[in-house]
Amino acid sequence: MIMKKIGSLLLLSMIIPALLFAVGTQQQSSSGGGYLRFAWWGNPTRDERTIQVARLFEQKNPGVTIETETAGFDAYWLMLNAQVAAGNLPDVMQQDLSYIKQYNDRNQLVDMAPLAQRGAIDLSGWTDSGLASGRLNGKLIALSLGTNTWGIGVDRGLLQKAGVTINDTTWTWSDYEQVALTIYRNTGVQTMPVVNTMEFQYVFEHISRQFNAPLYAVDGKSMGFTNNNAARAALKDLMDMQLRLRSAGALYDPQDAAITGRGMPESPLAQGKTWNNFHWSNQHVGHQNAAGRALDYFMFPSISGNKAPFGAYLRPSQFISMLSSSKSQDLGAKFVNFFINDLEANRILLAERGIPLPAAVRNDLASRVDPNTKYLFDFITKISPFTSPMDPPYPATSGEVQDVVGPVLLQCLQGRITTDACIAQVIQSANAILSR
């Protein structure tokens, strides 16, 4: 059973009970450790490639069945929450830095260090820094599936039509505003607002880190910029800038932009309604395929013109983890090792999840990837000098914070509250959750 990408959380909530029942039945009827469930969030490009790799693993291991489960990012975590409640998690899962701590705190992830020590998972091609992001509380509970960073996808043709050029190694938010106004005046195409909950998280983080303030305090009990007046002022400026674009008619409808869960082909950028979109570098190929036209990928504007301290960082695009509830951990380790190290498998995956960390895989792919993926290899090289070390994993309640912050930002961009009140409410409502 292959779950196709789900655009509607309501639809997902209707089909999850049937999914759980079906999967549970298959687990009971499987024997000999030859059955494995692998779950990930994705897009059509990722789904197709990942399923091919699962089939390849089955071919190389006769008698093994890999059951694949996939959904969009928001639907994926809803699906897993239902499976947690039912005691029916998959054997191997794609994991995210935002959620890894809460899964680990519930002892749901396997420490893969002992598996590596006995040779079940080969980590000889990994650097210590590459493994560090998957270590928590002394355990290796996740392996990075690629190097990733946050940036802006841009319609190349629209820039040319508007007569705009961008030097993303030096541009500021003031430059961004002028670019947005020029594009709107010359083409009528609007700018994507920062209102979606995911955009809040990473855009606010990029700004606050430039003032030596992490998004979340080190103890996880408050927003990291709570008492940093310079960071708060810069975040207010971001909201003020967007309201100026709205007054000029250049800002895309914040209400529509706040919708989550839709597929890449339905995004305002793919539909030609905006000239830009905020997304991870590993998602850029998928966005370009969905748009059906050339997209550039730019570094984020900065406050200082990209002078230290830097807001950007290199982050694991996502992890692969094994679940402690799995009854097929030996097979799970074999599949994980295959997924991260096998050259044939990675020639299918083609670095869609980000730049692979094992040196042998990365070197093999460098001359094999298509021009769009090679473009991202080069982008990671370009942005690396403008990055600083990433902060600790987000607290377990960060998802709740995102849920309450999104509506506050929307109210602000609709002109219903002031930007001062917006930042104050973000801090107050977020800290109330984090300090519990």
N, C-alpha and C positions, 0 to 999 in steps of 0.2 A: 504494500500500500504506500503510495507516494502522495503526500499532501502537497498540493500546488500552493503557490503563494496566495495568501488570503488578504484581500483588501479591506474586509469588513470585520471588525471585532465582534459585531453582533452575530454574523454568520459563523464565526469561529466558535462563539459560546454555544451555538446550537449543535455544532458537530463534534465538539470535544468529547462529550460522554460516549458517543459511538466510537470515536477513535480510541479512547481509553479501554473500552470493552474489547474491541477487536484486537488491539495490541496485547492486552493481558491474556486473551485466549491463545494467541499465537505463542506467547512465551511459555505457557503451560504445556503446549503441544510440542515444543522444540526440545531437543535432547542433545547431549554430548558436547555442549558448548559450541555448537555450530550455528548459533543464531545470535545476531547482534543488532541492536537498534542504535542508529546514529542520527542525531538531530542538529539542525543548524538554521540560522536565519539567513536569508539571501535575496537574490534577485534572479530573473530568468537565466542570465548568463552563468551565475554561480551554481544555480540548481542543476542545470544541464551538465556542467563539468563535474560537479561533485557526484552526481548519480553515475556518470561514466566511470569514475574512480571506484565507486562501490562495486559496480559490476566487474571491473578489472580485478579487484581483490577476490571476488567470488570465483572468477576464472582461475586465478592462481592458487586458490584454496578450495578444491572441489568439496562439495558437501556443506559449505558455509553459506548462510543467507544473511545479507545485510539489509535490514529494513530501514528505509530513509524517511525522515520526517522534516519538512521545511515549511517556513512561513516568513512573512515580513517581520521586521525587528519588533514592533510592538506586539503583534500577534504571537510571536515566538515566546515571549516571556509570559504572556497570558496562558498559552498552552502549557508551558512548564509549571506554572503555578497550579494549574489544575492537576497535572501529573504528580506534583509534590503532595497535594491533598489526597490523591488516590493511592499514594505509595507506589507509583508506577513510572518512575523516571527512566529515561533511556540509559543505555550502557555507556555510550560516549556522546559528548555534547560539545557544541561550539559554545564558548564562554566569553563574556565581556568583562572588561576591567571594572565597569560600574556595578557588576553583580557578583564578582568573584568572592568578595569578602563575606557577603551574607551566606553564600553557599558553603564557604569554608567554615564559617562560624557554626553552621548546623552540621558539620562533619559529613557533608555530602560528597566531597571530592577526595579522590585517591591520591596519596602521596606517591608520585611516580619515581622518586629518587631510588627506592629499593629495586624497582623494576629496571631502572637504568643500570644499577650496580650489578645485577645478574645478567645483563645483556639483552633483556626483553625489549628495551627501547634504546636505540643507539643515539647517544648525545655527544659522540666524539667530535662532531663537526660544529658544535655550538660553543659560543664564547660565554664566559661567565656573565657578562653584561646582558647577553641575549637571554640567558636563563633567569636572571634576577627578577624580571617583571612577573614571572610566574611563581615566585617563592613567597610564601606568606606563613608567618609564625613557624619558621624553620622547616616547612614542608614545600615540596615542589608539586603544586597542585594544578599547574597549567603550563602548556607550552605555546609560545607565540607562533601564530600562523603567518606572520609577516610584519614588516615595518610599515607604519602608517602615520599619517599626519592629517590635520584638519585644515581645509582651505576653501577656495571659492571656484566653482566651475563657471565658466564664462562662455557665452556664445561668440565664437571667433568672428563669424560673418557679421554679426551686429556691431561689434567693435569697429570693423573695417567700414561698414556702412555709415557709422556715426563719426568716423574720422578720429577715433580715440586710440591712443597707445598707452600701455600701462607698464611701468617698471615696478614689478611687485617686490623687488628687494629693497625699495626705498619708500614706497607710497604710504601715506598716512590716511586716517579716516577723513580728514579734510579733502585729500585728493579723491578719495572714494566718492564723497558727496558730489564733487564737481564732475566726476565721470558719470555718475548716475543722472545728473541734471542734463549733461550734454547728450547722453544717449536718448533720454526722453524727448528732448527738444528736436533731435534730428531723426528719430525713428518712431517715437510714440510708445516705445517699450518701457515698462516700469521696472523697479528695483525690488528684489525680494526683501521683506522686512525680517528683522530678528525678533521673532515672536514664538516660533515653534519651541517646544520644551527642550529638544535636543540642541537647537541653536543657542538657546539661552545658556545652557551648560557650558558649551565650548567657546562661544564668543565672549561671554562674561569672564570665563577662565583666562582666555588669551589676554584680555585687557588687564585683569587684576594681577596676573603674574608679572606684568611689566612694572608693577609697583611692589614687587616682592611679597605679594599676598596670594596664597593659593586660593582656589575657589572655595574649598572647605578647610577649616582650621585643622591643624595636625591631629588634635584630639577628636575631631569629627563632631564637636558639640555646637558649632556655629559656622556661619559663612566666614571665610578667611578674610574678607574685606570689611567686616563689620566695623572695625575701628580704624580703618585706613582711609583717611579723608581724601587723599589724592586719588585712590582707586575709586572711591564712591563718586567723586566729581567726574572722573573719566567715564564711568558707567552712565551717569546722568547725561553727559555730553553725547554719548551714543544714542540715547533715547531722544534727546533734543534734535539731533541731526536727522533722525528718521521722521520726526514730526515736521521738520522743514521740508523734507522730500514729499511728505503727504500733502502739505499746503500747496506745493507746486504741482501736485497731480502725478508725481513721479514714483510714488510708493504703491506697490501692489497691495490689494485688499488684505489687511491683516487678518480678518476673520477667515478668509479662505486659506491664507498661508499657515494658519494655526492648525489646520486639519492634519492629522497624522494617519499613518497606516495605508496611504495610497501607494500604488506602485510607481516606479520610475517613469513609465510612459505617461502617467497622469500628472506628473509634477509640472508646475508653472513654467520651468525652464524648458522641458521637453515639448510643452505645448506652445512655446514661443511667446508666452505671456510675460516672462521676465528675462532679463539678460544674464542673470546670475542665479546661483544656488549654492548653499552652504552644505558641504558634504566631505566625507573622509576620502583620502586619496585613493584607497582601494576600491571605492565605489565609482570612481570617475569613468572607468571603461563601461560599466553598466549604464551610467547616465548618458554617455555618449551614444551607446547603442540604442538606448530608448529614444533619444532626441533625433537620431538619424542624420546628424550633421556634426561638423567639427566643433569640439569644445576645447578651450584652453583651461588650464588649471593653475591658479595663482595662489601665492602666499597671502595670508591675511594682512590687511592694512594694520599699521601699528600706531601707537601714540607718538613715538619718537623717530619714525622713519627707519625702523629696524636697527636700533642701537640697543646694546645691552642695558638692563636685563631684558631677555627675550620672553615673549609670551608663548611662542611655539615650542613644541617638544615632539620627539619621535616616540610613538606609542605602539604597543602591539595592536595590530588591526583587530584581531580577536585571538582567542586562545582555543586550544582543544584540551578537553579535560575528560577524565574517566570518573564515573559515578560509583561511590562506595556501595550503593545498593545493588550493583550489577552482580549477577551470578556467573558472568562470563569474562572475568577480569583478564585471564590469560589471553583470550581471543581479543579482548579490547586493547591490550597492550600491543599485540601483533598488528592490529589495524591502525593504531596511533602511529606506530613506527613506520608502517607502510605509507601512511598519509603524509608524514613530514619528511621522510627520507628517500622514498622510492623515486628514481629519476623518471620512470615511465609514467607514474601517477602524476608527478608534478609537471610533466610535459602536457598533460591534459588540463590540469588546474591553471597552468600558465600565469601564476602569480596574481590571480584575480583578487585574492585576499590581502595582498600586500607583498613586499619584497621578502622572499624567504630568508631565514637566518642560517640554515646549514650551508656551509661554504660550497660543498659539492653541488647542491641543488641550485644555488644562486649562480654559480659559474656556468653550469650547464644551460640554464635558462637565458642567460644574458644574450646569447646569439640566436635564440629560438623564438623569443616573444615577438608578437606583432608590434608594429610601430607605435600603436597607442599605449601598449604596456611598457615598451622601452622608454616612451616619453615620461612615464611615471618613475621608472628606474632613475632617469636623469633628474627628475624633479626632487626626489629624495636626496640626491647628491647636492643639488642646488640649495635646498633649504637647510641642510645639516649645519652649516656654520651659523645659522640664525636661530638655533634652538638651545634650550637649557634642559637640565634633567627634569623628568616628569615628577609630579608630586605623588604622595602615597595614594593607594586606592580610595575611592570615594566611600563614605560611610554607608552602612546598609540602608539607611533611611533616605538616601539621595533620590531614589525614585519618587518618594512622597514629596520631596522638595520640588522636583520638576513639575509634579502635578499641580501644586499650588502656585508656583511662580508663573506658569504659562498664562493663566487668566489675568493675573496682575499686569503682565506686559501687554496683553491684548487690550485691557481697559485703557492703558496709557496711550497706545498707538491709535485708539479710537477717539482720543481726546476727552475721555471721561474722568481721568485723574491726571494730575500734574506729574512731571518727571521727578520732581523732588519726592512727592508722595509715592511714586512708583518704586523708587529705590528703597525708601524707608519701609514700604510694605513688603518688598521682597525679603529684606533682612529680617523684619519682625516675624513674618509668617514662616520663613525657612528656619530661623533660630528656634521657634517654638517647637518645631518638629525635631530638629537635631538635638535639642537639649533634654528631650524626654528621657 
